[in-house]
Each structure stands twice: as structure tokens, then as C-alpha cells.
């Protein structure tokens, strides 16, 4: 019996020089997490500090995908930067809520909302002696 494999599609665009919008389509699981991580690591390597992860086309995510999100969140925080999840599907949102990830990583419905959150956070990060 053959197991259907859902390939992962990852598209990266740059709404700003230091912001990577990562649109993911397909299952984020053990089979695809390494590919997802490679895309994020590449953006970190190229100086991106803020990550907008569009999960609106991800019907399923297991702990492997969740761990990648948490790992890039930790790395971005050290820059300092941020990670935002954009419009997750209901099953993915449920995983994020049940595991408490949604308490740590902001979830926005639209890219513009996440960019506004980044703008609100930047003065606090870049001007500690205000």
C-alpha cells in the first residue's frame, strides 16, 4: 500500500529588506520539516530579522513543523527580530493553541497586521535608552 506524500512548496518574498514573507503550501511534518528549516536558515543567513510565516495553505502540521517555528523564533529573538504566523488553517491553529505556541508567537490574519506589529515593536528594540 502506497502512502500519499504531499510535497511542500515554499515561496519567499521580501516585503522589506529585513522581513521574509514565507508562504508554505502542503503538510509540515517529519518528511518536510527539513526543507522548511533550510528555507528559514537561508533567510537568516541573508540578514532577515523578521519572519512572516503564511500557513494558510498548510492543512496539517505535526510537532516537527511546530519545532521549526519555535527554533526560528528563538534565533530571531536573539537578533533581535520576530516571527509571526499568518492566517493558519483551523487544524494548524488548533495545534498552535493546544501546545501554547500561539501564546509566544503572534498570529495575524493578514500580512499587513503582522507588519504593523513589527513596526510597533521596533522602537522598543532599537532605542533601549529612551
C-alpha positions as a printed Julia matrix, in Angstrom:
130×3 Matrix{Float64}:
  0.0    0.0    0.0
  1.5    3.31  -1.09
  1.45   6.27   1.23
  0.45   9.52  -0.43
  3.19  12.08   0.01
  2.24  15.74  -0.06
  5.21  17.74  -1.34
  5.99  21.0    0.37
  6.01  24.24  -1.57
  7.8   27.21  -0.01
  7.83  30.65  -1.62
  9.82  33.5   -0.09
  9.29  37.18  -0.84
 10.68  40.3    0.81
  8.1   42.94   1.73
 11.03  44.81   3.32
 14.79  44.27   3.34
 14.83  42.65   6.77
 11.43  40.89   6.53
 10.92  37.5    4.87
  7.39  36.5    3.96
  7.45  32.71   3.77
  4.36  31.2    2.1
  4.07  27.49   2.82
  1.8   25.05   0.99
  1.48  21.4    1.94
  1.95  19.31   5.05
  4.52  20.5    7.6
  5.61  17.21   9.11
  8.59  14.95   9.68
  9.03  14.45   5.92
  9.05  18.16   5.04
 10.37  19.94   8.15
 14.0   19.83   6.99
 13.13  21.59   3.74
 11.15  24.24   5.63
 14.04  24.75   8.04
 16.5   25.13   5.15
 14.45  27.98   3.67
 14.31  29.77   7.03
 18.03  29.24   7.69
 18.81  30.7    4.26
 16.83  33.84   5.09
 18.59  34.17   8.47
 21.91  33.82   6.66
 20.92  36.67   4.33
 20.19  39.04   7.21
 16.44  38.74   7.61
 15.35  39.51  11.18
 11.58  39.23  10.89
  9.7   36.2    9.58
  6.09  36.18   8.44
  5.05  32.55   8.09
  1.94  32.29   5.9
  0.39  28.94   6.84
 -2.97  29.49   5.09
 -2.27  26.55   2.72
 -0.99  24.09   5.34
 -3.71  21.5    6.03
 -1.61  19.57   8.57
  1.3   20.31  10.89
  2.86  17.97  13.42
  5.43  18.59  16.13
  8.25  18.69  13.55
  6.79  21.78  11.89
  5.99  23.34  15.24
  9.58  22.79  16.42
 10.94  24.56  13.33
  8.71  27.56  14.07
  9.93  27.64  17.68
 13.57  27.29  16.59
 13.4   30.23  14.16
 11.51  32.19  16.83
 14.43  31.68  19.27
 17.02  32.6   16.64
 15.1   35.7   15.54
 14.66  36.9   19.14
 18.44  36.91  19.59
 18.95  39.27  16.6
 16.58  40.96  17.82
 13.77  40.12  15.43
 10.41  38.4   15.39
  8.3   35.59  13.97
  4.62  35.95  13.09
  2.25  33.25  11.87
 -0.15  34.47   9.2
 -3.66  33.06   8.72
 -3.12  29.44   9.8
 -5.7   26.85   8.77
 -8.03  25.63  11.51
 -6.1   22.36  12.15
 -2.77  24.22  12.34
 -4.27  26.89  14.6
 -5.54  24.13  16.88
 -2.02  22.66  17.18
 -0.56  26.12  17.9
 -3.22  26.78  20.55
 -3.08  23.36  22.23
  0.7   23.49  22.54
  0.81  27.09  23.74
  2.88  28.24  20.76
  0.21  30.83  19.94
  0.89  32.44  23.32
  4.52  33.02  22.3
  4.39  33.52  18.53
  1.9   36.2   17.4
 -0.8   35.08  14.97
 -2.22  37.58  12.47
 -4.92  37.2    9.84
 -3.11  39.36   7.26
  0.44  40.3    6.35
 -0.29  44.0    6.95
 -1.3   43.25  10.57
  2.0   41.46  11.2
  3.99  44.29   9.59
  2.18  46.76  11.87
  3.17  44.64  14.89
  6.78  44.68  13.71
  6.63  48.49  13.36
  5.21  48.83  16.88
  7.99  46.68  18.31
 10.95  48.22  16.51
 11.29  51.45  18.51
 11.35  49.49  21.78
 14.04  47.15  20.44
 16.3   49.72  18.78
 16.05  52.5   21.38
 16.72  50.97  24.82
 17.85  54.33  26.29
 14.63  56.25  25.63
